Amino acid sequence: MDLKALRTFLAVAETGSISAASGQLHSVQSNITARIKALEAELGAELFLRSRRGMRLSAAGEVLLPHAREVIAAAARARRAVEGFADRPALLRLGSMETTLAVRLTPALARFRAAHPGLRIRAETGTTGELAARLLEGEIDLGFIAGPFPHPDLIATPVFREEMVLVTHPDLPDIAAAANQTVIAFRAGCSYRAFALDWLRRAGLAPNDIFELGTLDGILGCVAAGIGIALLPLSAAQASPHRAGLRLHRLKDGAGHIDTLAVTGRGAPENAAVAGFLDCLAAGPARPGRPG
């Protein structure tokens, strides 16, 4: 019986359906169904009563529920307690969207390392969905994701407000010229990708093919080469080495801003490294910029 199976069981129990649990865990429905069936086979009991209206706990599921919650909470506490002491932190496990790490967090990281030379930092990048899942698993201490992202087990504080801009090749003179252009974006689960596709649809510029890439530099390099368009934070486009080959268009519908949230797990052991890094982040200047 592994933690992933128990977390899946809890998600289905709390939401009442495979589809809702799939959205909460950022996993496809077939994986959710397979984990539930495997857990039922392992325990030798049906954990849910299935009907057209959804799924509710069976008697066996009711018995398992409090134990599953206890195991998940204990595992998260154990993982974080080993490396995240409140008074003597030894490691900061940081997760961030690539755009935020590249543009916003690097000055704070430099200040933090200078102030705490003996403390190790482990940084990774991922989509908003991936980072939220790792926070819930207790695998990172602090995550930077795009909001809004309400979740009862996460504590989110806005730290940046990003202005989103349409990024095109200089040959595209205005927003209207971007109609039906290929969208160059991060993989599914990225909040900026979801924002881009929704905004293009509302602006009447869809449908659009999607060209999926894994790096910010790759996305902006392809835009500069005329392969497609992107919707990204102004700060990221302004800082790009491809800036001279880009045209930035301000969005005119008043919906062109996304908050970046600093997120921790609710109930996580206090870790002075998290507070120290957020202090270094608050001490740094914002990077202004203008479209053009």
BALOBA-1460 file (C-alpha; in Angstrom, 3 decimals):
// residues 292
<rec num="1" residu="m" x="0.000" y="0.000" z="0.000"/>
<rec num="2" residu="d" x="1.804" y="3.131" z="-1.180"/>
<rec num="3" residu="l" x="1.245" y="6.813" z="-0.474"/>
<rec num="4" residu="k" x="0.092" y="7.572" z="-4.008"/>
<rec num="5" residu="a" x="-2.686" y="4.995" z="-3.731"/>
<rec num="6" residu="l" x="-3.823" y="6.399" z="-0.400"/>
<rec num="7" residu="r" x="-3.754" y="9.968" z="-1.709"/>
<rec num="8" residu="t" x="-5.858" y="8.854" z="-4.667"/>
<rec num="9" residu="f" x="-8.308" y="7.140" z="-2.325"/>
<rec num="10" residu="l" x="-8.641" y="10.337" z="-0.277"/>
<rec num="11" residu="a" x="-9.207" y="12.477" z="-3.368"/>
<rec num="12" residu="v" x="-12.032" y="10.240" z="-4.615"/>
<rec num="13" residu="a" x="-13.551" y="10.055" z="-1.130"/>
<rec num="14" residu="e" x="-13.492" y="13.839" z="-0.748"/>
<rec num="15" residu="t" x="-14.703" y="14.772" z="-4.235"/>
<rec num="16" residu="g" x="-17.145" y="11.926" z="-4.833"/>
<rec num="17" residu="s" x="-16.051" y="11.109" z="-8.375"/>
<rec num="18" residu="i" x="-13.145" y="9.869" z="-10.477"/>
<rec num="19" residu="s" x="-13.296" y="12.934" z="-12.753"/>
<rec num="20" residu="a" x="-13.161" y="15.436" z="-9.876"/>
<rec num="21" residu="a" x="-10.311" y="13.523" z="-8.235"/>
<rec num="22" residu="s" x="-8.477" y="13.532" z="-11.569"/>
<rec num="23" residu="g" x="-8.655" y="17.331" z="-11.664"/>
<rec num="24" residu="q" x="-7.522" y="17.691" z="-8.066"/>
<rec num="25" residu="l" x="-4.520" y="15.371" z="-8.513"/>
<rec num="26" residu="h" x="-3.666" y="16.525" z="-12.062"/>
<rec num="27" residu="s" x="-3.749" y="12.942" z="-13.296"/>
<rec num="28" residu="v" x="-5.756" y="11.252" z="-16.052"/>
<rec num="29" residu="q" x="-8.932" y="9.432" z="-15.038"/>
<rec num="30" residu="s" x="-7.610" y="6.031" z="-16.143"/>
<rec num="31" residu="n" x="-4.750" y="6.311" z="-13.636"/>
<rec num="32" residu="i" x="-7.154" y="7.219" z="-10.841"/>
<rec num="33" residu="t" x="-9.388" y="4.237" z="-11.661"/>
<rec num="34" residu="a" x="-6.414" y="1.857" z="-11.849"/>
<rec num="35" residu="r" x="-5.048" y="2.956" z="-8.458"/>
<rec num="36" residu="i" x="-8.427" y="2.531" z="-6.762"/>
<rec num="37" residu="k" x="-8.897" y="-0.935" z="-8.253"/>
<rec num="38" residu="a" x="-5.363" y="-1.961" z="-7.261"/>
<rec num="39" residu="l" x="-5.916" y="-0.720" z="-3.696"/>
<rec num="40" residu="e" x="-9.214" y="-2.601" z="-3.453"/>
<rec num="41" residu="a" x="-7.524" y="-5.765" z="-4.728"/>
<rec num="42" residu="e" x="-4.696" y="-5.390" z="-2.225"/>
<rec num="43" residu="l" x="-7.075" y="-4.909" z="0.686"/>
<rec num="44" residu="g" x="-9.580" y="-7.483" z="-0.504"/>
<rec num="45" residu="a" x="-12.565" y="-5.156" z="-0.125"/>
<rec num="46" residu="e" x="-14.575" y="-2.702" z="-2.179"/>
<rec num="47" residu="l" x="-13.889" y="0.781" z="-0.889"/>
<rec num="48" residu="f" x="-16.587" y="2.630" z="-2.846"/>
<rec num="49" residu="l" x="-20.203" y="2.203" z="-3.834"/>
<rec num="50" residu="r" x="-20.513" y="3.219" z="-7.477"/>
<rec num="51" residu="s" x="-23.607" y="4.766" z="-9.039"/>
<rec num="52" residu="r" x="-24.584" y="7.158" z="-11.822"/>
<rec num="53" residu="r" x="-24.412" y="10.019" z="-9.317"/>
<rec num="54" residu="g" x="-20.819" y="9.287" z="-8.384"/>
<rec num="55" residu="m" x="-18.924" y="7.308" z="-5.789"/>
<rec num="56" residu="r" x="-19.440" y="7.137" z="-2.042"/>
<rec num="57" residu="l" x="-17.534" y="5.233" z="0.577"/>
<rec num="58" residu="s" x="-18.500" y="1.688" z="1.419"/>
<rec num="59" residu="a" x="-18.334" y="0.440" z="5.007"/>
<rec num="60" residu="a" x="-14.757" y="-0.706" z="4.371"/>
<rec num="61" residu="g" x="-13.925" y="2.680" z="2.871"/>
<rec num="62" residu="e" x="-15.279" y="4.452" z="5.959"/>
<rec num="63" residu="v" x="-12.955" y="2.340" z="8.107"/>
<rec num="64" residu="l" x="-9.943" y="3.101" z="5.911"/>
<rec num="65" residu="l" x="-10.577" y="6.870" z="5.647"/>
<rec num="66" residu="p" x="-9.162" y="8.095" z="9.003"/>
<rec num="67" residu="h" x="-6.177" y="5.751" z="8.745"/>
<rec num="68" residu="a" x="-5.373" y="6.977" z="5.235"/>
<rec num="69" residu="r" x="-5.458" y="10.585" z="6.404"/>
<rec num="70" residu="e" x="-3.196" y="9.751" z="9.328"/>
<rec num="71" residu="v" x="-0.654" y="7.945" z="7.131"/>
<rec num="72" residu="i" x="-0.484" y="10.753" z="4.548"/>
<rec num="73" residu="a" x="-0.068" y="13.421" z="7.225"/>
<rec num="74" residu="a" x="2.593" y="11.406" z="9.058"/>
<rec num="75" residu="a" x="4.566" y="10.765" z="5.866"/>
<rec num="76" residu="a" x="4.592" y="14.463" z="4.967"/>
<rec num="77" residu="r" x="5.712" y="15.410" z="8.490"/>
<rec num="78" residu="a" x="8.477" y="12.812" z="8.466"/>
<rec num="79" residu="r" x="9.812" y="13.873" z="5.073"/>
<rec num="80" residu="r" x="9.942" y="17.558" z="5.928"/>
<rec num="81" residu="a" x="11.134" y="17.185" z="9.511"/>
<rec num="82" residu="v" x="14.371" y="15.442" z="8.515"/>
<rec num="83" residu="e" x="15.668" y="18.253" z="6.342"/>
<rec num="84" residu="g" x="13.659" y="21.271" z="7.450"/>
<rec num="85" residu="f" x="14.514" y="22.182" z="11.008"/>
<rec num="86" residu="a" x="12.902" y="25.390" z="12.290"/>
<rec num="87" residu="d" x="16.064" y="26.514" z="14.063"/>
<rec num="88" residu="r" x="18.815" y="24.861" z="11.956"/>
<rec num="89" residu="p" x="17.589" y="24.424" z="8.383"/>
<rec num="90" residu="a" x="20.024" y="22.441" z="6.255"/>
<rec num="91" residu="l" x="18.190" y="22.380" z="2.940"/>
<rec num="92" residu="l" x="15.692" y="24.490" z="1.003"/>
<rec num="93" residu="r" x="13.770" y="22.534" z="-1.618"/>
<rec num="94" residu="l" x="12.449" y="25.065" z="-4.087"/>
<rec num="95" residu="g" x="10.089" y="24.539" z="-7.010"/>
<rec num="96" residu="s" x="9.167" y="27.150" z="-9.589"/>
<rec num="97" residu="m" x="7.745" y="27.745" z="-13.015"/>
<rec num="98" residu="e" x="10.680" y="28.189" z="-15.387"/>
<rec num="99" residu="t" x="9.790" y="31.768" z="-16.296"/>
<rec num="100" residu="t" x="9.651" y="32.799" z="-12.637"/>
<rec num="101" residu="l" x="12.938" y="31.096" z="-11.762"/>
<rec num="102" residu="a" x="14.766" y="32.592" z="-14.734"/>
<rec num="103" residu="v" x="13.567" y="36.180" z="-14.343"/>
<rec num="104" residu="r" x="12.281" y="36.776" z="-10.829"/>
<rec num="105" residu="l" x="14.030" y="34.427" z="-8.430"/>
<rec num="106" residu="t" x="17.681" y="34.444" z="-9.474"/>
<rec num="107" residu="p" x="18.559" y="37.741" z="-7.668"/>
<rec num="108" residu="a" x="16.926" y="36.471" z="-4.488"/>
<rec num="109" residu="l" x="18.774" y="33.164" z="-4.797"/>
<rec num="110" residu="a" x="22.073" y="35.007" z="-5.037"/>
<rec num="111" residu="r" x="21.276" y="37.086" z="-1.925"/>
<rec num="112" residu="f" x="20.082" y="34.024" z="-0.039"/>
<rec num="113" residu="r" x="23.230" y="32.001" z="-0.816"/>
<rec num="114" residu="a" x="25.415" y="34.895" z="0.275"/>
<rec num="115" residu="a" x="23.518" y="35.194" z="3.568"/>
<rec num="116" residu="h" x="23.439" y="31.406" z="4.224"/>
<rec num="117" residu="p" x="26.580" y="29.897" z="2.668"/>
<rec num="118" residu="g" x="26.230" y="26.601" z="4.570"/>
<rec num="119" residu="l" x="22.660" y="25.919" z="3.509"/>
<rec num="120" residu="r" x="21.981" y="23.730" z="0.479"/>
<rec num="121" residu="i" x="19.422" y="24.765" z="-2.132"/>
<rec num="122" residu="r" x="17.742" y="22.295" z="-4.427"/>
<rec num="123" residu="a" x="15.730" y="23.979" z="-7.183"/>
<rec num="124" residu="e" x="13.536" y="22.407" z="-9.823"/>
<rec num="125" residu="t" x="11.112" y="23.681" z="-12.430"/>
<rec num="126" residu="g" x="7.696" y="22.424" z="-13.477"/>
<rec num="127" residu="t" x="4.208" y="23.443" z="-14.437"/>
<rec num="128" residu="t" x="1.766" y="24.839" z="-11.899"/>
<rec num="129" residu="g" x="-0.001" y="21.482" z="-11.697"/>
<rec num="130" residu="e" x="3.223" y="19.520" z="-11.209"/>
<rec num="131" residu="l" x="4.511" y="21.853" z="-8.514"/>
<rec num="132" residu="a" x="1.220" y="21.800" z="-6.604"/>
<rec num="133" residu="a" x="1.329" y="17.999" z="-6.603"/>
<rec num="134" residu="r" x="4.902" y="18.000" z="-5.256"/>
<rec num="135" residu="l" x="3.931" y="20.426" z="-2.506"/>
<rec num="136" residu="l" x="1.060" y="18.153" z="-1.507"/>
<rec num="137" residu="e" x="3.427" y="15.173" z="-1.435"/>
<rec num="138" residu="g" x="5.877" y="17.089" z="0.779"/>
<rec num="139" residu="e" x="8.606" y="16.850" z="-1.862"/>
<rec num="140" residu="i" x="9.344" y="20.593" z="-1.985"/>
<rec num="141" residu="d" x="9.209" y="23.206" z="0.771"/>
<rec num="142" residu="l" x="8.278" y="26.272" z="-1.255"/>
<rec num="143" residu="g" x="6.707" y="26.565" z="-4.668"/>
<rec num="144" residu="f" x="6.094" y="29.469" z="-7.028"/>
<rec num="145" residu="i" x="3.023" y="28.897" z="-9.192"/>
<rec num="146" residu="a" x="0.556" y="30.955" z="-11.180"/>
<rec num="147" residu="g" x="-2.714" y="31.832" z="-9.489"/>
<rec num="148" residu="p" x="-5.416" y="31.574" z="-8.640"/>
<rec num="149" residu="f" x="-4.900" y="28.088" z="-7.221"/>
<rec num="150" residu="p" x="-7.235" y="27.446" z="-4.271"/>
<rec num="151" residu="h" x="-6.574" y="24.222" z="-2.390"/>
<rec num="152" residu="p" x="-7.445" y="23.450" z="1.239"/>
<rec num="153" residu="d" x="-4.024" y="21.913" z="1.946"/>
<rec num="154" residu="l" x="-1.932" y="24.735" z="0.461"/>
<rec num="155" residu="i" x="-1.201" y="28.247" z="1.733"/>
<rec num="156" residu="a" x="-0.688" y="30.736" z="-1.106"/>
<rec num="157" residu="t" x="0.574" y="34.320" z="-0.902"/>
<rec num="158" residu="p" x="0.824" y="36.616" z="-3.966"/>
<rec num="159" residu="v" x="4.406" y="37.821" z="-4.483"/>
<rec num="160" residu="f" x="4.419" y="39.137" z="-8.063"/>
<rec num="161" residu="r" x="1.822" y="40.397" z="-10.503"/>
<rec num="162" residu="e" x="2.854" y="39.554" z="-14.034"/>
<rec num="163" residu="e" x="1.569" y="41.510" z="-17.009"/>
<rec num="164" residu="m" x="0.886" y="39.050" z="-19.812"/>
<rec num="165" residu="v" x="1.719" y="40.187" z="-23.334"/>
<rec num="166" residu="l" x="1.287" y="38.728" z="-26.787"/>
<rec num="167" residu="v" x="4.760" y="38.005" z="-28.165"/>
<rec num="168" residu="t" x="5.159" y="37.887" z="-31.945"/>
<rec num="169" residu="h" x="7.702" y="38.250" z="-34.712"/>
<rec num="170" residu="p" x="8.218" y="41.933" z="-35.638"/>
<rec num="171" residu="d" x="6.457" y="41.313" z="-38.971"/>
<rec num="172" residu="l" x="3.107" y="41.007" z="-37.164"/>
<rec num="173" residu="p" x="2.107" y="44.657" z="-36.668"/>
<rec num="174" residu="d" x="-0.837" y="44.208" z="-34.300"/>
<rec num="175" residu="i" x="-2.877" y="41.701" z="-32.299"/>
<rec num="176" residu="a" x="-5.328" y="41.059" z="-35.143"/>
<rec num="177" residu="a" x="-2.480" y="39.732" z="-37.282"/>
<rec num="178" residu="a" x="-1.982" y="36.908" z="-34.786"/>
<rec num="179" residu="a" x="-5.265" y="35.222" z="-35.785"/>
<rec num="180" residu="n" x="-4.878" y="31.449" z="-36.264"/>
<rec num="181" residu="q" x="-1.126" y="31.594" z="-35.719"/>
<rec num="182" residu="t" x="0.621" y="28.594" z="-34.135"/>
<rec num="183" residu="v" x="0.914" y="28.986" z="-30.372"/>
<rec num="184" residu="i" x="4.299" y="28.087" z="-28.920"/>
<rec num="185" residu="a" x="3.786" y="27.032" z="-25.311"/>
<rec num="186" residu="f" x="4.925" y="24.916" z="-22.404"/>
<rec num="187" residu="r" x="3.392" y="21.455" z="-21.909"/>
<rec num="188" residu="a" x="-0.122" y="20.872" z="-20.582"/>
<rec num="189" residu="g" x="-0.516" y="21.824" z="-16.922"/>
<rec num="190" residu="c" x="1.163" y="25.208" z="-17.436"/>
<rec num="191" residu="s" x="-1.045" y="28.090" z="-16.309"/>
<rec num="192" residu="y" x="0.413" y="30.415" z="-18.942"/>
<rec num="193" residu="r" x="-0.525" y="27.935" z="-21.677"/>
<rec num="194" residu="a" x="-4.081" y="27.711" z="-20.333"/>
<rec num="195" residu="f" x="-4.274" y="31.510" z="-20.171"/>
<rec num="196" residu="a" x="-2.979" y="31.839" z="-23.747"/>
<rec num="197" residu="l" x="-5.490" y="29.452" z="-25.270"/>
<rec num="198" residu="d" x="-8.388" y="30.978" z="-23.330"/>
<rec num="199" residu="w" x="-7.411" y="34.550" z="-24.208"/>
<rec num="200" residu="l" x="-6.964" y="33.755" z="-27.914"/>
<rec num="201" residu="r" x="-10.394" y="32.140" z="-27.985"/>
<rec num="202" residu="r" x="-12.044" y="35.123" z="-26.270"/>
<rec num="203" residu="a" x="-10.204" y="37.551" z="-28.565"/>
<rec num="204" residu="g" x="-11.501" y="35.744" z="-31.651"/>
<rec num="205" residu="l" x="-8.014" y="34.673" z="-32.745"/>
<rec num="206" residu="a" x="-8.553" y="30.912" z="-32.402"/>
<rec num="207" residu="p" x="-8.291" y="28.126" z="-33.487"/>
<rec num="208" residu="n" x="-4.560" y="27.669" z="-33.140"/>
<rec num="209" residu="d" x="-2.170" y="24.768" z="-33.558"/>
<rec num="210" residu="i" x="0.091" y="24.212" z="-30.537"/>
<rec num="211" residu="f" x="3.862" y="23.791" z="-30.767"/>
<rec num="212" residu="e" x="4.987" y="22.456" z="-27.397"/>
<rec num="213" residu="l" x="8.451" y="23.224" z="-26.016"/>
<rec num="214" residu="g" x="10.112" y="22.698" z="-22.655"/>
<rec num="215" residu="t" x="12.141" y="25.876" z="-22.185"/>
<rec num="216" residu="l" x="11.480" y="29.605" z="-22.119"/>
<rec num="217" residu="d" x="14.520" y="30.282" z="-24.307"/>
<rec num="218" residu="g" x="13.267" y="27.783" z="-26.876"/>
<rec num="219" residu="i" x="9.795" y="29.326" z="-26.974"/>
<rec num="220" residu="l" x="11.055" y="32.875" z="-27.464"/>
<rec num="221" residu="g" x="13.687" y="31.748" z="-29.949"/>
<rec num="222" residu="c" x="10.990" y="30.136" z="-32.082"/>
<rec num="223" residu="v" x="8.834" y="33.274" z="-31.899"/>
<rec num="224" residu="a" x="11.807" y="35.376" z="-32.996"/>
<rec num="225" residu="a" x="12.290" y="32.987" z="-35.925"/>
<rec num="226" residu="g" x="8.685" y="33.528" z="-37.038"/>
<rec num="227" residu="i" x="7.469" y="30.005" z="-36.220"/>
<rec num="228" residu="g" x="4.558" y="31.146" z="-34.073"/>
<rec num="229" residu="i" x="3.333" y="33.365" z="-31.254"/>
<rec num="230" residu="a" x="3.309" y="33.134" z="-27.451"/>
<rec num="231" residu="l" x="1.598" y="34.729" z="-24.484"/>
<rec num="232" residu="l" x="4.077" y="35.194" z="-21.654"/>
<rec num="233" residu="p" x="4.913" y="37.567" z="-18.811"/>
<rec num="234" residu="l" x="6.333" y="40.894" z="-19.954"/>
<rec num="235" residu="s" x="9.247" y="40.429" z="-17.538"/>
<rec num="236" residu="a" x="10.281" y="37.183" z="-19.236"/>
<rec num="237" residu="a" x="10.084" y="38.583" z="-22.755"/>
<rec num="238" residu="q" x="11.988" y="41.743" z="-21.817"/>
<rec num="239" residu="a" x="14.829" y="39.734" z="-20.251"/>
<rec num="240" residu="s" x="15.203" y="37.366" z="-23.211"/>
<rec num="241" residu="p" x="18.376" y="37.362" z="-25.333"/>
<rec num="242" residu="h" x="15.959" y="37.215" z="-28.289"/>
<rec num="243" residu="r" x="14.358" y="40.546" z="-27.313"/>
<rec num="244" residu="a" x="15.534" y="42.372" z="-30.456"/>
<rec num="245" residu="g" x="13.637" y="39.884" z="-32.602"/>
<rec num="246" residu="l" x="10.341" y="40.157" z="-30.761"/>
<rec num="247" residu="r" x="7.334" y="42.457" z="-30.856"/>
<rec num="248" residu="l" x="5.368" y="42.731" z="-27.612"/>
<rec num="249" residu="h" x="1.675" y="43.616" z="-27.723"/>
<rec num="250" residu="r" x="-0.198" y="44.762" z="-24.616"/>
<rec num="251" residu="l" x="-3.528" y="42.971" z="-24.121"/>
<rec num="252" residu="k" x="-6.447" y="45.379" z="-24.250"/>
<rec num="253" residu="d" x="-9.258" y="43.541" z="-22.502"/>
<rec num="254" residu="g" x="-8.172" y="44.181" z="-18.907"/>
<rec num="255" residu="a" x="-7.456" y="40.485" z="-18.280"/>
<rec num="256" residu="g" x="-3.751" y="40.586" z="-18.930"/>
<rec num="257" residu="h" x="-2.424" y="40.026" z="-15.414"/>
<rec num="258" residu="i" x="-1.630" y="36.841" z="-13.483"/>
<rec num="259" residu="d" x="-0.458" y="36.670" z="-9.879"/>
<rec num="260" residu="t" x="2.545" y="34.520" z="-9.025"/>
<rec num="261" residu="l" x="1.960" y="32.810" z="-5.682"/>
<rec num="262" residu="a" x="4.468" y="31.630" z="-3.099"/>
<rec num="263" residu="v" x="2.950" y="28.390" z="-1.830"/>
<rec num="264" residu="t" x="3.670" y="26.111" z="1.120"/>
<rec num="265" residu="g" x="1.929" y="23.055" z="2.493"/>
<rec num="266" residu="r" x="-0.601" y="23.667" z="5.246"/>
<rec num="267" residu="g" x="0.618" y="22.079" z="8.458"/>
<rec num="268" residu="a" x="4.202" y="21.730" z="7.223"/>
<rec num="269" residu="p" x="6.864" y="21.915" z="9.955"/>
<rec num="270" residu="e" x="8.250" y="25.423" z="10.281"/>
<rec num="271" residu="n" x="11.371" y="25.869" z="8.181"/>
<rec num="272" residu="a" x="13.403" y="29.023" z="8.727"/>
<rec num="273" residu="a" x="14.905" y="28.626" z="5.250"/>
<rec num="274" residu="v" x="11.500" y="29.283" z="3.668"/>
<rec num="275" residu="a" x="10.990" y="32.474" z="5.656"/>
<rec num="276" residu="g" x="14.572" y="33.557" z="4.950"/>
<rec num="277" residu="f" x="14.206" y="33.107" z="1.219"/>
<rec num="278" residu="l" x="10.928" y="35.024" z="1.139"/>
<rec num="279" residu="d" x="12.657" y="37.857" z="3.039"/>
<rec num="280" residu="c" x="15.408" y="37.953" z="0.398"/>
<rec num="281" residu="l" x="12.765" y="37.983" z="-2.306"/>
<rec num="282" residu="a" x="10.901" y="40.891" z="-0.703"/>
<rec num="283" residu="a" x="14.147" y="42.890" z="-0.423"/>
<rec num="284" residu="g" x="14.787" y="42.867" z="-4.162"/>
<rec num="285" residu="p" x="13.552" y="45.413" z="-6.711"/>
<rec num="286" residu="a" x="10.979" y="44.524" z="-9.342"/>
<rec num="287" residu="r" x="12.040" y="44.538" z="-12.969"/>
<rec num="288" residu="p" x="10.028" y="47.093" z="-14.912"/>
<rec num="289" residu="g" x="9.479" y="46.939" z="-18.616"/>
<rec num="290" residu="r" x="7.285" y="48.177" z="-21.430"/>
<rec num="291" residu="p" x="5.846" y="46.347" z="-24.407"/>
<rec num="292" residu="g" x="7.099" y="47.286" z="-27.797"/>
